[in-house]
Amino acid sequence: LLANTLHKQGNLKDSLKYNYLAAEQLLAAGEVKAATSVYGNCGALLYYLGDNAGSYKWQLKTLQISEENDLKYEKARALVNISVILERRREYSEALSSLEQAKEIFQELSDNRGLSYSLSAIAIVKDQLGETKESLDYHEQALNLRKEIGDEREILLSFMTLSSYLSEMNRPEEAEQLCLQALEITDESHWPNMKALVLLNIIDALHAQGLYENAVQRIDEASALFATFEGHNDGRARLKKLESKVLFAQGKHKIAYLALLAGTEENDQIHKENRDEEISRMRIATEVETSLREKEIIARKNLELSETNDQLRIALAKVKTLSGMLPICGSCKRIRDDEGYWQQIESYISNHSDAEFSHGLCSDCMKKLYPEIAEDIREDV
């Protein structure tokens, strides 16, 4: 609830933070369906904040979780959101493929709200492909569904989209009327970010009608609204361009040029900050991954070294070595130990190593001690 409230207030960064925290807690609690939906919100917010790469990543994650858990609605919603990014990349065939899948799922679920989303998104892609008539038809289908549902926010989006079409068709008066209806919805619902975007369409329509003074008033109103929230960088850039067009039409060419220049610099700076932020995130992620990999390698080597040391300690514990000078009798061959006692050589070696002895007679001693047996053994051999 806090995340949604912050979103409506235009505080997108904090809304993103609380959506993410909610998604992680829901997932940890086993509420996979709710978590998946909130993950989708995170992706949408990243898109509004200008982070298309981050948004695409989150929507793919949402799609994966929904497929793994057979969450049809969440899957369809993720497909629609993915299509928006694909459309921005001009990957229109892929965008339409995603939208057709989403459309089929929403129809299967009898979900008119979701179906209106997919129809509106298809309309946008059709427009990019130059299929204006089909695009307008899809938009009208979406608007009719939204009126049936009574979803003010979606009706608002349809009004805005259709007003843009009417402006392109050189019907600015009709476009303005639709925008004024949309403006009433934003005033009632207290959506400053949506109201600012509606004002952009009104400014465009007023400019087309030559109502420049009215357009300037709306520009000031939109500028004040954009200052109250974050994101919607495309809208901010569009406002500067519209301001420049209106000023130029009023004959204020130098001011128009400066406004356009300021807007261009601001837009470049925004894109630079987004790029720098994305590069920073990638760098940090790479450093963390490298650090973890190095720690894993070191830990594995330490484990192997520890195991080797253990094996050596065990081996050394079993080994006794003889070293140094050993005093030995030249006659009986006994060895004098450290305490001065003379021991048989086999006793001494047994006490100072792990060697064991078994006794026998060599052939020379056999001949000397038992000549008759030695002779028999020789003959047998």
C-alpha positions as CSV (number, residue, x, y, z in Angstrom):
1,L,0.0,0.0,0.0
2,L,2.8,2.4,0.8
3,A,4.5,1.6,-2.5
4,N,1.3,2.3,-4.4
5,T,0.7,5.6,-2.5
6,L,4.3,6.7,-3.3
7,H,3.8,5.8,-7.0
8,K,0.6,7.9,-7.2
9,Q,2.5,10.8,-5.6
10,G,5.2,10.5,-8.2
11,N,7.9,9.3,-5.8
12,L,9.0,6.5,-8.1
13,K,12.3,5.6,-6.5
14,D,10.9,5.0,-3.0
15,S,8.0,3.2,-4.6
16,L,10.4,0.9,-6.3
17,K,12.3,0.3,-3.1
18,Y,9.2,-0.7,-1.1
19,N,7.9,-2.8,-4.0
20,Y,11.1,-4.7,-4.1
21,L,11.1,-5.3,-0.3
22,A,7.5,-6.4,-0.5
23,A,8.2,-8.8,-3.3
24,E,11.2,-10.4,-1.4
25,Q,9.1,-10.8,1.8
26,L,6.2,-12.3,-0.1
27,L,8.4,-14.8,-1.9
28,A,10.1,-15.8,1.4
29,A,6.6,-16.4,2.9
30,G,5.7,-18.6,0.0
31,E,3.2,-16.1,-1.5
32,V,4.6,-16.7,-5.0
33,K,1.6,-15.3,-6.9
34,A,1.6,-12.0,-5.0
35,A,5.4,-11.8,-5.2
36,T,5.3,-12.3,-8.9
37,S,2.8,-9.4,-9.4
38,V,4.9,-7.1,-7.3
39,Y,8.1,-8.1,-9.2
40,G,6.2,-6.9,-12.3
41,N,5.6,-3.6,-10.6
42,C,9.3,-3.2,-10.0
43,G,9.9,-3.7,-13.7
44,A,7.3,-1.1,-14.7
45,L,8.8,1.4,-12.2
46,L,12.3,0.9,-13.6
47,Y,10.9,1.6,-17.1
48,Y,9.3,4.9,-15.9
49,L,12.7,5.8,-14.3
50,G,14.4,5.3,-17.7
51,D,16.2,2.1,-16.9
52,N,15.0,0.0,-19.9
53,A,17.6,-2.7,-19.4
54,G,16.8,-3.1,-15.7
55,S,13.0,-3.2,-16.5
56,Y,13.5,-5.8,-19.2
57,K,15.5,-8.0,-16.8
58,W,12.8,-7.8,-14.1
59,Q,10.0,-8.5,-16.6
60,L,11.9,-11.6,-17.8
61,K,12.3,-12.7,-14.2
62,T,8.5,-12.2,-13.6
63,L,7.8,-14.2,-16.8
64,Q,10.0,-17.0,-15.7
65,I,8.5,-17.3,-12.2
66,S,5.0,-17.1,-13.6
67,E,5.7,-19.9,-16.1
68,E,7.3,-22.1,-13.5
69,N,4.3,-21.7,-11.2
70,D,1.6,-21.8,-13.9
71,L,0.4,-18.2,-13.1
72,K,-1.4,-17.3,-16.2
73,Y,-2.5,-13.7,-15.4
74,E,1.0,-12.8,-14.2
75,K,2.5,-14.4,-17.3
76,A,0.2,-12.3,-19.6
77,R,0.9,-9.1,-17.7
78,A,4.7,-9.7,-18.0
79,L,4.3,-10.4,-21.8
80,V,2.6,-7.0,-22.2
81,N,5.3,-5.2,-20.2
82,I,8.0,-7.0,-22.2
83,S,6.3,-6.0,-25.5
84,V,6.5,-2.3,-24.4
85,I,10.3,-2.5,-24.2
86,L,10.6,-4.5,-27.4
87,E,8.5,-1.8,-29.1
88,R,10.9,0.8,-27.9
89,R,13.7,-1.2,-29.3
90,R,11.8,-1.3,-32.6
91,E,11.6,-5.1,-32.4
92,Y,8.0,-5.0,-33.6
93,S,7.6,-8.6,-34.7
94,E,8.8,-9.9,-31.3
95,A,6.5,-7.3,-29.5
96,L,3.5,-8.4,-31.5
97,S,4.2,-12.1,-30.7
98,S,4.3,-11.3,-27.0
99,L,1.1,-9.4,-27.2
100,E,-0.8,-12.1,-29.1
101,Q,0.2,-14.6,-26.4
102,A,-1.0,-12.1,-23.7
103,K,-4.2,-11.4,-25.6
104,E,-5.1,-15.2,-25.8
105,I,-4.4,-15.7,-22.1
106,F,-6.6,-12.7,-21.1
107,Q,-9.4,-13.9,-23.3
108,E,-9.1,-17.4,-21.8
109,L,-9.3,-15.9,-18.3
110,S,-12.2,-13.6,-19.3
111,D,-10.1,-10.7,-18.0
112,N,-11.3,-7.6,-19.8
113,R,-8.9,-5.3,-18.0
114,G,-5.9,-7.3,-19.1
115,L,-7.4,-7.7,-22.6
116,S,-7.7,-3.9,-22.8
117,Y,-4.0,-3.6,-21.9
118,S,-3.0,-6.0,-24.7
119,L,-5.3,-4.4,-27.3
120,S,-3.9,-0.9,-26.5
121,A,-0.3,-2.2,-26.7
122,I,-1.0,-3.9,-30.1
123,A,-2.4,-0.6,-31.3
124,I,0.8,1.2,-30.4
125,V,2.9,-1.4,-32.3
126,K,0.5,-1.3,-35.3
127,D,1.0,2.5,-35.4
128,Q,4.8,2.1,-35.5
129,L,4.3,-0.3,-38.4
130,G,2.3,2.4,-40.3
131,E,-1.0,0.5,-40.0
132,T,-2.9,3.5,-38.8
133,K,-6.5,2.3,-39.4
134,E,-5.9,-1.0,-37.6
135,S,-4.1,0.9,-34.8
136,L,-7.1,3.2,-34.3
137,D,-9.5,0.2,-34.3
138,Y,-7.5,-1.5,-31.5
139,H,-7.5,1.7,-29.4
140,E,-11.2,2.1,-29.7
141,Q,-11.7,-1.6,-28.7
142,A,-9.5,-1.0,-25.7
143,L,-11.4,2.2,-24.7
144,N,-14.8,0.5,-24.9
145,L,-13.6,-2.3,-22.7
146,R,-12.3,0.2,-20.1
147,K,-15.5,2.1,-20.1
148,E,-17.3,-1.2,-19.3
149,I,-15.0,-1.9,-16.5
150,G,-15.0,1.7,-15.2
151,D,-11.3,1.8,-14.8
152,E,-10.5,5.5,-14.7
153,R,-6.8,5.1,-15.0
154,E,-7.1,3.0,-18.1
155,I,-9.8,5.3,-19.6
156,L,-7.3,8.1,-19.0
157,L,-4.6,6.3,-21.0
158,S,-7.0,5.6,-23.8
159,F,-8.1,9.3,-23.9
160,M,-4.4,10.3,-24.1
161,T,-3.6,7.9,-26.9
162,L,-6.6,8.7,-29.0
163,S,-5.9,12.4,-28.6
164,S,-2.5,11.9,-30.0
165,Y,-4.0,10.2,-33.0
166,L,-6.5,13.0,-33.5
167,S,-3.6,15.5,-33.4
168,E,-1.7,13.5,-36.0
169,M,-4.9,13.5,-38.2
170,N,-5.0,17.3,-37.9
171,R,-8.1,17.3,-35.6
172,P,-6.7,19.3,-32.7
173,E,-10.0,20.6,-31.4
174,E,-11.3,17.0,-30.8
175,A,-7.9,16.1,-29.4
176,E,-8.2,18.9,-26.9
177,Q,-11.7,17.9,-25.8
178,L,-10.5,14.3,-25.1
179,C,-7.6,15.7,-23.1
180,L,-9.8,17.9,-21.0
181,Q,-11.9,14.8,-20.1
182,A,-8.6,13.1,-19.1
183,L,-7.6,16.1,-17.1
184,E,-10.8,15.8,-15.0
185,I,-9.8,12.2,-14.1
186,T,-6.3,13.2,-13.0
187,D,-7.7,16.1,-10.9
188,E,-10.2,13.8,-9.1
189,S,-7.6,11.0,-8.6
190,H,-4.7,13.3,-7.6
191,W,-2.2,11.9,-10.1
192,P,0.4,14.6,-10.7
193,N,2.6,12.6,-13.0
194,M,-0.4,11.5,-15.2
195,K,-1.7,15.1,-15.2
196,A,1.6,16.4,-16.4
197,L,1.5,13.9,-19.3
198,V,-2.1,14.9,-20.2
199,L,-1.0,18.6,-20.3
200,L,1.6,17.8,-22.9
201,N,-1.1,16.6,-25.3
202,I,-3.2,19.7,-24.5
203,I,-0.2,22.0,-25.2
204,D,0.3,20.2,-28.5
205,A,-3.4,20.6,-29.5
206,L,-3.4,24.3,-28.4
207,H,-0.2,24.9,-30.5
208,A,-1.9,23.3,-33.5
209,Q,-4.9,25.7,-33.1
210,G,-2.7,28.8,-32.8
211,L,-3.7,29.4,-29.2
212,Y,-0.2,30.2,-28.0
213,E,-1.0,32.2,-24.9
214,N,-3.2,29.3,-23.6
215,A,-0.4,26.9,-24.5
216,V,2.2,29.0,-22.5
217,Q,-0.1,28.8,-19.4
218,R,-0.3,25.0,-19.8
219,I,3.5,24.9,-20.2
220,D,4.0,26.7,-16.9
221,E,1.5,24.3,-15.2
222,A,3.2,21.2,-16.6
223,S,6.7,22.5,-15.6
224,A,5.5,23.0,-12.0
225,L,4.1,19.4,-11.9
226,F,7.2,17.8,-13.4
227,A,9.2,19.4,-10.6
228,T,7.1,17.5,-8.0
229,F,8.1,14.0,-9.0
230,E,10.8,11.8,-10.6
231,G,11.1,9.9,-13.8
232,H,9.1,10.3,-17.1
233,N,12.2,11.7,-18.7
234,D,10.7,11.4,-22.2
235,G,7.8,13.6,-21.0
236,R,10.2,16.2,-19.7
237,A,12.2,16.3,-22.9
238,R,8.9,16.6,-24.9
239,L,7.8,19.5,-22.7
240,K,11.0,21.4,-23.6
241,K,10.4,20.8,-27.3
242,L,6.8,21.9,-27.1
243,E,7.9,25.1,-25.2
244,S,10.4,25.8,-27.9
245,K,7.7,25.3,-30.7
246,V,5.2,27.7,-29.0
247,L,7.9,30.4,-28.3
248,F,9.1,30.1,-31.9
249,A,5.5,30.5,-33.2
250,Q,5.2,33.6,-31.1
251,G,8.2,35.1,-32.8
252,K,10.5,34.6,-29.8
253,H,13.1,32.9,-31.8
254,K,16.1,33.4,-29.5
255,I,14.2,32.3,-26.4
256,A,12.8,29.3,-28.3
257,Y,16.4,28.3,-29.3
258,L,17.6,28.6,-25.8
259,A,14.7,26.6,-24.5
260,L,15.3,23.8,-27.0
261,L,19.1,23.9,-26.3
262,A,18.4,23.6,-22.5
263,G,16.0,20.7,-23.1
264,T,18.5,18.9,-25.3
265,E,21.3,19.4,-22.7
266,E,19.0,18.3,-19.9
267,N,17.9,15.2,-21.9
268,D,21.5,14.3,-22.7
269,Q,22.4,14.7,-19.0
270,I,19.5,12.5,-18.0
271,H,20.6,9.8,-20.5
272,K,24.2,10.1,-19.3
273,E,23.2,9.7,-15.7
274,N,21.1,6.7,-16.6
275,R,24.0,5.2,-18.5
276,D,26.5,6.0,-15.7
277,E,24.1,4.4,-13.2
278,E,23.7,1.3,-15.3
279,I,27.5,1.0,-15.8
280,S,28.0,1.5,-12.1
281,R,25.5,-1.3,-11.3
282,M,27.1,-3.6,-13.8
283,R,30.6,-2.8,-12.5
284,I,29.5,-3.5,-8.9
285,A,27.8,-6.7,-9.9
286,T,30.9,-7.8,-11.7
287,E,33.2,-7.0,-8.8
288,V,31.0,-8.8,-6.4
289,E,30.8,-11.8,-8.7
290,T,34.6,-11.8,-9.2
291,S,35.2,-11.5,-5.4
292,L,32.8,-14.4,-4.7
293,R,34.5,-16.5,-7.3
294,E,37.9,-15.7,-5.9
295,K,36.8,-16.5,-2.4
296,E,35.3,-19.8,-3.6
297,I,38.6,-20.7,-5.3
298,I,40.6,-19.8,-2.2
299,A,38.3,-21.8,0.0
300,R,38.5,-24.8,-2.3
301,K,42.3,-24.6,-2.4
302,N,42.5,-24.2,1.4
303,L,40.2,-27.3,1.8
304,E,42.4,-29.3,-0.6
305,L,45.5,-28.1,1.3
306,S,44.0,-29.0,4.6
307,E,43.1,-32.4,3.4
308,T,46.6,-32.9,2.1
309,N,48.1,-31.8,5.4
310,D,45.8,-34.2,7.2
311,Q,47.0,-37.0,5.0
312,L,50.6,-36.0,5.6
313,R,50.1,-35.8,9.4
314,I,48.6,-39.3,9.4
315,A,51.4,-40.7,7.3
316,L,54.0,-39.0,9.4
317,A,52.4,-40.4,12.5
318,K,52.9,-43.8,11.2
319,V,56.6,-43.3,10.2
320,K,59.5,-43.4,12.6
321,T,62.9,-42.6,11.2
322,L,66.5,-43.5,12.2
323,S,69.1,-40.8,11.9
324,G,72.5,-39.8,13.1
325,M,75.5,-42.1,14.2
326,L,74.6,-45.5,15.5
327,P,77.2,-47.1,17.8
328,I,77.4,-50.8,16.8
329,C,79.6,-53.7,18.2
330,G,82.2,-54.8,15.7
331,S,81.9,-58.4,16.9
332,C,78.3,-59.2,17.9
333,K,76.7,-56.3,15.9
334,R,74.6,-55.1,18.8
335,I,73.7,-51.4,19.0
336,R,74.1,-49.2,22.0
337,D,70.9,-47.2,22.7
338,D,70.7,-43.6,24.2
339,E,70.7,-45.0,27.8
340,G,73.9,-47.0,27.2
341,Y,72.4,-50.5,26.9
342,W,73.4,-52.8,24.2
343,Q,70.5,-54.2,22.1
344,Q,70.2,-56.7,19.4
345,I,70.0,-54.9,16.1
346,E,66.5,-56.1,15.3
347,S,65.2,-55.0,18.7
348,Y,66.7,-51.5,18.3
349,I,65.3,-51.1,14.8
350,S,61.9,-52.3,15.8
351,N,61.8,-49.8,18.7
352,H,62.8,-46.9,16.5
353,S,60.7,-47.6,13.3
354,D,57.7,-49.5,12.1
355,A,59.8,-52.3,10.6
356,E,59.2,-55.8,11.8
357,F,61.5,-58.8,11.5
358,S,61.1,-62.4,10.7
359,H,64.1,-64.7,11.2
360,G,65.7,-67.2,8.9
361,L,69.2,-68.3,7.7
362,C,71.1,-67.2,4.8
363,S,72.8,-69.8,2.6
364,D,76.3,-69.2,3.9
365,C,75.1,-69.6,7.6
366,M,73.1,-72.6,6.6
367,K,76.3,-74.3,5.2
368,K,78.2,-73.4,8.3
369,L,75.7,-74.5,10.9
370,Y,73.8,-77.3,9.1
371,P,76.0,-78.5,6.3
372,E,74.1,-81.8,5.8
373,I,70.7,-80.0,5.5
374,A,72.3,-77.3,3.3
375,E,73.5,-79.9,0.9
376,D,70.0,-81.5,0.7
377,I,68.5,-78.1,0.1
378,R,71.0,-77.4,-2.6
379,E,70.2,-80.6,-4.4
380,D,66.5,-80.0,-4.2
381,V,66.9,-76.6,-5.8
